[in-house]
Amino acid sequence: MIQLLALLARIITEACPIYAPFFGAMGVTSALVFTVMGAAYGTAKSAVGISNMGVMKPELVIRAFIPVIFAGVIAIYGLIICVIIVGGIKPNENYTLLKSFTDLGAGLTVGLCGLAAGMAIGIVGDSGVRAFGQQTKLYVIMMLILIFSEALGLYGLIIGILLSGIKDTYCPGTPLPDSTPNA
């Protein structure tokens, strides 16, 4: 009942249709799904390299764990943008198509950048850890490449925050007629 009353407070027009929150919710979903996929791939691929290197040089396993940490941070980027977008979707406030599409764009930006960063971290983590196991001088190079790979996800988060920060609550037009039957 409370949700129905909250919906009555919203203005439903062509610029603020009832289905607009769907696009914001899809932004939330895509951000979390894609960043978690990137983090999972990065973790799994890096873990293969760590396991192979750990057989030959078990004393280096702790230092080789860094790519897994980098991969896990990617999922946090998705969680951050999800919290920001969900905070802007309120059933009792106007939610325009412009706002819903920018929220969708923010989620897709963070999600796909996170997926790409996770794949890069996984590939670099796997081969970098194996190379580090054979030649310890390569550790710094591996770390630099991992940092640049992580930056790809951070770029997406920055743009996603900028996109989700766009405010638009103005719903021009005549409210659409109420389609609920009078009882």
Secondary structure as GFF3:
##gff-version 3
##sequence-region A 1 183
A	DSSP	alpha_helix	2	9	.	.	.	ID=ss1
A	DSSP	alpha_helix	20	56	.	.	.	ID=ss2
A	DSSP	three_ten_helix	58	60	.	.	.	ID=ss3
A	DSSP	three_ten_helix	63	65	.	.	.	ID=ss4
A	DSSP	alpha_helix	66	88	.	.	.	ID=ss5
A	DSSP	alpha_helix	97	134	.	.	.	ID=ss6
A	DSSP	three_ten_helix	136	138	.	.	.	ID=ss7
A	DSSP	alpha_helix	139	164	.	.	.	ID=ss8
###
